[in-house]
Structures are given as structure tokens and as C-alpha cells.
Amino acid sequence: MSDLQQLYQTIILEHAKTRHGAVELAPLAEAVSRGAASGLSVAESHQINTTCGDEITLRVSIDTETVTELVWTGEGCSISQASASILTDTLRGLSTAEARALLDNFREMLRSRGKIEPDEEILGDAAAFGGVSRYPARVKCAMLPWVAFEAALIEAESR
């Protein structure tokens, strides 16, 4: 295993343990009401990987054009949990356009089956999932939180 692969494996394992952004979610109606009082649009998405049983509920809060808050709860393998943690750190505070561009870059890398080298300058810690792209069954695990983010963002923007 190369030094870079070892580093990426360490990043994934650390995020799976620390789970940044993982919280006990208050009821959505309460969060939407609180968000509206603060001028935020709040939405969430619940996604399940039917192949392995990984689950995530991700909630996003946005002001006009900025991802102000990302929180989630979920259960599953190290890859899905680390991906949710890294997503939280990576996308929080970005404009919605920047977040979508990063999501697209992440998705393209994972669908490449190892043909696209991850760009750490663009993806940050999310580049650690570059090796996952060689294992189609694991791609779903890594994509699960990102799919939840995309669905929640679409919902939040429509409110």
C-alpha cells in the first residue's frame, strides 16, 4: 500500500470514528420553524443503501446562497459514516453553487472506476475516497450522504 493510500485510509477511519456533524436530529418541523425565524431555509433527506443497509438522514440549512448548517444522523459502514463526516466539513459554509460543483466533482471521481485521480486541492479530505471508486458496491456507500445532501439542498432551495 502506498503512503498516499495509507493516508487516505487513515482519514476515512478517523472520520468514521469522530463523525463530524453527527447529532440527534430535532423534529424537522421544529427545525424548519426555527430556521424560518432566522431567515434560513431548512430541509432534510433520508436515504438508504438497499444493498448493504446503510442509512443517513441529512439536514441542510441555507440562507439565500450559502450552506450555513449541515447535520446528520445515520448508521452504516465506515465508508458511509466517514463520507457524511467529510461532507459536513467540506460543504458547510460554501455557496450553494460551490457545493454543487464539489458534489459533481466527487460524483465524477467515484464513477470513474479509478480512472480519475482525485484532486486534493478541490476535494480536500473527500479525495480519500478515490480508491473506493474501484469497488462499485462501495461507491454507493460513499455516495449515500452526498445524494442525501443533493436532495435536501433541492428541497431547501424550493422553500
N, C-alpha and C positions, 0 to 999 in steps of 0.2 A: 504494500500500500504506500503510495507517495505521501510526502509530507503534507501536500495540499489536501489530499483525500482524508488524511488523519485529522487535519484542522477542521475540515467540513464536518466530519463525523462528530468531533468534539462539540462543535457549535450546535448541531442537531440534538445531541444528548443533553447538553446544558439547558437548552431552551425547553426540551421535553420535561426536565425536572423543575425549572423555575416558572414556566408557564406565564410569561408576561401578559397582562391584560385579562387573565382568567379571574372571574369574580362570580359570586352568586348574583344572578340577574334578578332585579326587582321586576314586578309585573310590567309588561310592555306599556299598557295604558297609563300607568303611573309615570314611566319614563317619557312617554310622548307628551303628557301634560306638563311635566317639569321642563322638558325641552322647549315646548312652545312658549312657556313663560319666560324663557331665557333667549328666545328668538332662534332656537335650533329646530331642525327637523330631525326626528329620531325614527329609525326603523330597524327591524331585525329580520334575520333569515335563519331558518333551521334546516340543516342539510344532513343527510345520512348517506354513507357509503354502503350500499346494499351488498357489496362484495365481501366486506370484512366487518361491518357493523360500527365503524367509526361514526361518531355523531358530533355535531357542533351547532350551537346557536350563537350567532354573532350579531351584535348590535352596533350600529353606527349612528353617530350624531354629526350633522353638518350644519354650518352656517351657510351663507349664500354659496360659497365656493370652496370651503375648506373642511377637511375631515377633522373635526375637533375632538372626537372621542371614539375609541374602539374598545369594546369589551366583549368577552365571550365566555361561554361555558361549554364543556364538552368532555367526551371520553373517547379513548381510542389508542391507537399505536403511537409510538414515539414520533413517527414522521408527521402524523396529522396534528399532534399536540404541539410539536416544535414549529410546524408551519404556521399555526394560529398565533403562537407567541411571536414569531419573527414578523408576521404580517402586521401585528399590532405595533411593534416598534418601528417598522418600516413605513407604514402608511399614515400613521397619526401625525397630524399637522400639515400634511401635503394638501395642495389644491386638489379638487376632485379630478381635474384633467391630469395632473401629475400621477395621482393614484391609479387612474385608469390606464395610463401609459405603462406604469410599472407592472400592473396586473397583466397587461398584454405581453410585456417582455417576459414575465415569469411563465405565463402560459406557453408562449412560443418555445422557451428553453425546455420546458417539461415535455412538450410534444415532439421534440427533435430526436428523441431516442439516442441522445448522446452526441448528436452531430453539431449542436451549437454549444460552444463553450460559454459558461455564464460570465457575465461582465460584472465583477465586484463593484466597479465604480458606479454602475447603475443599480444593481440589485442589493448591494450591501450583504448582510448575512443571508438573505434569500438565495444567494449564489450557492450556498451549501447544498442545495437540492439538485444541483446539476447532475450528480451521479445517479439520482433517483430516476432520471429520465430514461435510463437504460432498462428499467423494470416497469413495464406497463401497469402491472397490478398495483404498484406503489405510487404511480403517478396520481391515481385517484385519491390516495391518502394525502399527498402533498397539496393537491388542488382543492380539496374539500373546503378549507377555510376561505380560500380566495374566491371560490364560487359563492359561498355564503356572503362574503363582502360585496361582491358584484350585485347580487340580488338585493341585499339590504340598501346599497347605495342607490340603485334604481328606484326602490320604494321611497327612500328618503327624499330624493330629488323630485318625486311626483307629488309630494305633500305640500 
